[in-house]
Amino acid sequence: MKEKDGKKRCGAVALVGRPNVGKSSLINALLRSEAVIVSPKPQTTRNAVRCVYNDDGAQIVFTDTPGVHTPKNRLDRFLEASVAGALENADAVCYLVEANDREIGPEDREILRRLAAFPRPVVLAVNKCDKRGPDRAFELYGGARAFEGRAALSARSGKGLSALVALLLPFLPEGDPWFDPDILMDGTERFMAGEAIRGQVLAMLRDEVPHCVAVEIEEYKSPDEYPGRDKLYVRASLIAETAGQKRILIGASGAMLKKIGRAARLDLEKLTGHPAYLELWVKVSPKWRESPLVLRRLGYTAD
């Protein structure tokens, strides 16, 4: 969408919502790429990831934030700080809810409390409208606060995405793009490799185990950086909190670890365009989610 005077709109939009409401799915649908990992499990996103949407007349930097929830450990407090930072640096906020919501739960009440002090525009976006219309959600959340705009969409089918972009553009300043048009994510290949591996852990393990696991990229050698190599080499460790979790991650005769490794290797090849060799290990670091030293090493800033 081009402005009448030919100038581009460029700005930051924070995407907020409770865990598992579809924020990452919406980002991937807008970018038409699997830029961020998606899982039916809550708290899939652990970093405020900046993803870049481009069209002929605009560049929108969407920040995919961790779902707002009650912090239980230092890692959770890092996630909460990520949300606060994304709001502070945003030109506008897109607050995502679901069409089948029947009441405002505690997580959404906390989001609405935070947004009450937000000085810039907030747009209400109702997801999963391929299954149910948005009117009930519009009425429910519209009764809690006034919004500068509202949109009905489906991240799954792509319905309403263009309308959402058109709704957000007037709230963004005119200016030059921040990123080259071929950049989809403001993150290093090492970070994206770690997310690809963690995505497979989330996909293949159940219950609480995936949320107790972190991925540490210990070595990353790409043919882009090392022209003499013909394969991407990645050595990574899955960090678990207990010996029992380690056994689950490894599986009988190493079957689960091999399964995770094979799927993650294919994702790495798709991500980088290079044949890949992935060396995957499992380590135990008790209560790593409470350890400032481990959190810093993994790239999280603990308080």
N, C-alpha and C positions, 0 to 999 in steps of 0.2 A: 504494500500500500504506500504510494508516494504522496507526499505533501504537495499542495498546489504550487508552491514556490520551488519545488524540486529538492528541498532540504530533507535530510533523513532524520528520523526519530531514533534516538539511541539512549537506553537507560536500563536500570536494574529493577527487576520485579522479584520480590521474595514470595515463594510459594509455600504457604503454611497450611497445616491441618493436622488432625490427630493421626496417630500411627495407622498405617494400612488403609488410608482413605483413597490412595491412587495417585499421589504426587509424582512418584518416579515414573509411573505408567504414562501420566500426562506429559512429562518432559520428553520421554522417548517418542510419544506420538507426535508432538510438535516438531521434534528434530528429525523424525522419520529414521531413527537410528536407536540402537540399544546403547545409549550413552551412559545410563546408570542402571545398576542392578535392580531387578524387580523380584519380589517374593511375596507370597501370601502371608508371610510371617511379619508381625509388627516389628518396628525398629530396624528395618533393613538398612536404611540410610544412616550412616554414622558421621558423615561430614556434610557441611553446607557446601554442596557441589555447585559450581557455576557452569551452566550450560548455555550455549549461544544459539539463538534463533535468528535467522537472516531471511529477509526477502528484499525485493528491489528497493524499497523505501525505508526499511527499518532494520535495526538490530536490537533485539531484546535479550538481555542477559538474565536468564532465570536462575534463581538460587533454589536448588532443591534441598530443603531443610529436613533435619531429623524430625519425626513426629513429636509434638509436644506431649509430655507425659511427666509423671511424678518421679523425680530423681531418686535412685536407690543407691548409687555409688558414684565414685569420681568420674567414671566414664559417662554416666548419665548427666552429671553436672557439666561436663564438656559439651554434650549434645545440647543442653539447654543454653549454654553460652553461644553455641553456633547459631541457634535460632535468634537470640537477641542481637548478635552481630549482623545477621542477614537483614533483620528489620531496620537496624540503625542505618545501614548503607543503601536501603532500597528507595527508589522513586515512587513505587507503588507496591501494594500487596495484593496477591490473589489468594483468597481464603477458600480452600477446597473442602466441600462437604459432600454427602451422598444423598441421592434422590429418595432413598428409602428411610432416611432418618425420621424418627417419630418423636424424639425428645432431644434436648441439649444435654449431653452428658458432661461429666466433670472435666474431661480434657478439652472439650469445646468451650466450656465456661471459662477455663483458664486462658484459652486463646483469645476469646472475646474480651476478657479483662485486660490482656496485654494490648490488644488492638485499640482499646478505648483511649489510650494515651498516644497512639501513633498519629503524627501530625500530617501525614500524606494520604492520598486516596487509597481506599480499600475496596476491592471488587469481590463480590460473592460468586463463586463458581460451583455449580451443582453437578457432580459427576454421576456416571452410571444412569444417564437419562435414556439409554437404549432399553432399559427395563421398566422404568417408571417415569412419569412426567415430573417436572421440577417444582410445580406450584406449591405443594405442601412444604417442601424444604425452603422455598422462598418465603413463605408465610412464617414458618418456624423461626428462621434465623433473622428475617427482616424485622420480627418483633423484638429482637434483642438489641439491635442497633441499626442505624441508617448506613447504607452502603452507597458508594459513588457509582456503582453499576452492578449488573448481575448477568450471569450467563449460564445457559444449560448446555451440557456437553456429555460426550462419552469418550473417554480416553481409549477404550477398547475398539470402537468402530470409527473414531475420527469425527463423529458428529459434533458440530458446534465449535471446532477448534479455530477456524478462520474468524468466526464471530468474537471469540474470546480475544484473539490478537487485535482485532479492530477496536474492541472495547478498551484495551489497555493502552493503545498507542497515544491517544490525546494526553495521557498523564505523563508521558516521557518527554524530556527536553530534546530540542533539536541539537544536532552535533555530529561529529565524525564518529564512525564505528570504533569501538574499543579493540576489536579483534579482527584478524583476517577472516574472510568469509568461509574458508575451508576448515576453520577451527570449530569443533563442536563442544569441547569441554576445556575449562581452564584447570587442567591437571596434568601431571607428568605421566609418561608411559608406565613408570614404576607403580604409581598410585593406581592407575587403571588396571594394571596386571593384578595387583593385590585385590581389587574389587572383583575382578573376574573370578579369581580363585574363591573368594569369600561367597560369591554368588552361587557357586556350585556346592559349597558347604551348606548354605541355606536351603538349596533345592533338594539335597539328598538326606539331610538329617532332620529329626523331629524333636518336638518338645523344647526343652530349654537349652539343649546342647549347642545349637548354632549361635545363640546369643552369648555363650561363654567362650567363643572362639574368635581369635584375631589372626590376621595374616601378616607376617613380616617378610618383606622381600629382602633377602640377604645378598643376592647377587643378580644383576640384570645386565646382560651383554647383548646388544642388538647389532645386527649387520649395518644399521644406519650409523652407529658410532664406531664399530670395528669392521671396516671394509673387508678384512681378511676372513671374516666368519661367513658361513653360508646358512647358519641357523641362529635363531634367537635362543639364548640360554638364560633360564630363570631358575634360581635356587630360592626356595621359599619355605618358611616354617609355619605350621598351624600351631598357634599358642592356645592350649587348653588350661583349665584351672585345676583339674583333678586327674588322677591316674585312670579313673573310670571313664572320663570323657576321652582320654587318649586312646583307650581300648576301643571305644565306639568309633572314633575317627579312623583308626587303623583297620578295624574289622577282622573277621576270621581270615587268617593267612594273608592279611594285608589287602583284602578284597575291596573294602570301602575306600581306603586311601588310593588304591589304583583307579577305582571308578571316578573319584573326585579328580584325580590327576589327569585322566584321559579327557574328561569333559572340559576341564579348565584349559588344557593344552589346545584343544580345538578352538576355544574362545580366544585364546591368545593369538592363534594363527589368524583368526578372522579379524581381530583387533589391529594387528600390526602388519598383516600381509606377508609375514615371513614364516617359513617352517619353524617349529618351536620344539625345544627340548626342555621339559619341566621336571626339576628335581624337587620332590616334596617330602618334608619331614614333619614330625609331630613332636612338640615339646610341651612340658608342663611348667606353668608359672602360677603357683597358687595365688588366688585373689588378685590376678593382674589388673582387674578393673578398678582396684583400689590403690594400685601402686603408682605414685607419681613418676618414678624412674621408668617403669615399663611403658606407661602411657606416653611419656615424652618420646621414648625410643620408637614407639609405633606411630608417632605423628599427632598425638592428641595432647592438647595443653591442659593439664590438670591444675586445679586450684590448690 
